[in-house]
Amino acid sequence: MKTLQIALFVSVFICLSPFIQAYNRGTSYIVPNSDEPRMASGSQVKNASYYLSRGYQVFAKYNLAIKFPVKISDLSNQTKDNSDFIYGGFLNKDSESKVVFYQVIINQLPAGYKDLTTSEKKTFEAKLLNEKFPGNKEKVVFMGVDAFVLSYKNNGYSGRSLVFIRNSCVYGFNIMTNDDITVRFNSMTNSIEFIE
């Protein structure tokens, strides 16, 4: 079963290509929506040490801190995907009805992206996300940037993804499960932090 789970898990976001055939609509999603500087009590800046001391995994190269109910690990050696960052993990991996697949994929945009004007960046981002994720998707604002939420079915599992561009990278956060996906998706997206 572990091999099947890994194959299902890794197949979901490979190369951020159009893998979704059936999208579901009409669900409300809770996603953070604030550009306010992130400060701890007493005006302490939330740095990597702050997040690590609170049980987050920190990926310094991307200034990313996440707190999933499972530690995610590098999956690059288990896939042909050429993503810059591909990490994932399983919760309840021995239970087909309760298993949860978590995945984070990050791809750096081409170097020339940084030289684009704000208007050109918006046009480029919209075109890129629409080409990679054709069909129905819900547009949301996540931490001050435009993002897409996609819902789909893959090999009998419900899946939900949050995709956005920030700091010259495409971020994809994915979850697959048949065990209360809305609650788990909201918990996942609310655990995402960027270290400023």
N, C-alpha and C positions, 0 to 999 in steps of 0.2 A: 504494500500500500504506500510506503514512503516514496518509492520511485514514481508511482502514479501521481502522488501529491506534488512532488517536485516538478514533474513534467507539466501538470496543470498550472502550477504556480508560476513557473518561469515563462510559459507560453503566453501569459496574459498581456504583458507589456513589451514584448520583444520589439525593439527598435522604435517604440512608440508608433507602430504602424496601425492601420485600420483593422483591428482584430474583432471589433464588436459588431455583431449582426443584428441583435435585437435590443433596442433601448426601451426602458420603461420611463414614463414621465409622471409628473404629478406629486412627487414626494418633496416635502420641505426639508432642507438641510440646514444644520447649524454649522456655520463656519465663522471663525473669528474675522472681524472686519475693523481693524484699527491700525492707524498709522502712528499712534501715540508711542513715544519711547517706552520700552518695557523696563519698569523699575520694580525692585523688590521693596518690601516694607522698609521704612527708614531711608528711602531714596537710594538704596544700593543698586548699582547697575547689575543687570542680570548677565553675567559672563559665563564662560564654560564651567568654571568651578561651581558657580551657583546651581546650574542645571545638573551637573554630575552629582552634587550633594543631595539632590532631590530625586534621584533615580532615573534621570534621562540618559539616553545614549547621545553622545555629542560627536558630530562629524565636522571637525574644525575647518577642513578645506572648503566646505560649503556653508560655514557658519550656521549649521543646522543642529537643533536639539529636538529629539522626539522621545516620547514616553509611551511606548506600546506595552501591552501586557506580556510581551515576549521579546527577548533580545533578538534583533535581526542580525544576520551575518552576511558576508560577501558570497554572492551567488555567481560571480563572473566565471568561475571555472566549471559551472554546471549548465552553461548556456552558450549558444553561438552569438548571442547579442553582443554588439560592440559598444554598449553604453559606457559612459564614463564612470557611472556608479550604479550598481545593481545589488541591492541588499534585500533580504527577505527572511521570514521566519514563520513557524507554525505554532498555533495554540491548539491544544487538544488533538494532536496529530494522530492519535490512535482511535479516534471516534469519527466515523464518516459523517454522522449527523451533527456533530458539534465542532468539527475542525474549522479553524479560521486561518486563512492565508493572508499575511501582511507583506507588502512589497513597496519599496521605494526605488525609483529609477530617476537618475539625474543625467542630463546631457548638456554639455557646454555648447553654446551657440558659436558660430564662426567668429573669428577675431574681428572682422569688419563690422559686426553688429554694434560694437561699442562706439563706432564712428558715426552711426546714423543719428539723425535729428530725432527729437521726441516723436514727431508726427510719423517719420519713416519707421521708427521702432514699432509704433502702434499698428501700422499697416502690415509690417513684416510679421509681427506676432499673430495678428488675426488670421493672416493668410496661412501661416505655418500650422496653427492649431486647427483651423478649418480643414486643411488638406490632410492632416494626420488623423483627424477624428471627424470624418464625414457623417452626416446623418443627424439624428436628434441628440441633443445634449442641452443641459441647462447651464446658462451663463450665470455666474455668481461673482461677487467680489470677495476675495480672500486676502486678508492682510493688506488691503489697499490696491490689489492688482486684479485685473480681469482673470477669471478662471472658468473652467468647465467642469461640471459634474456629469459623469456618464454612469448609467445603470445598465446592466446587461446580464445575460446568462452564458455560462461557459461550462460545458461538460456536466450539466446538472447543478452547478453551483450558481448562486446569485453573486454578482460582483458589482462593485461601485468604485469609481475612480475620481480623484481630484487632480486636475492638470492645470498648471499655470507657468508663467515665465517670470522669473525674478533674478536680478543680478546676473544677467546674461546666461542664465541656465533655464532649461525646461525641466520642471519638477513633475513627477508623476507619483501619486500616493494611491495605492490600490489595496482593496480588501475583497476577499472572496469567502463566502460562508453561506450556510443555510440556517444559521442560528442568530436571529435578530439582527440582520444586517444594518438596519437604520441606526439603532443604538450604537452598534460597534463602529460604524462609519463616523458618526458624530463624535464619538470618543476619540477615534483616531485623528480626525482633523483638528479637534480641539487640543490635542497634545503636541501639535507642530509649533515649534518656536524657532525664530531666527535670532542669532546672537548679533547684536549691533555693536 
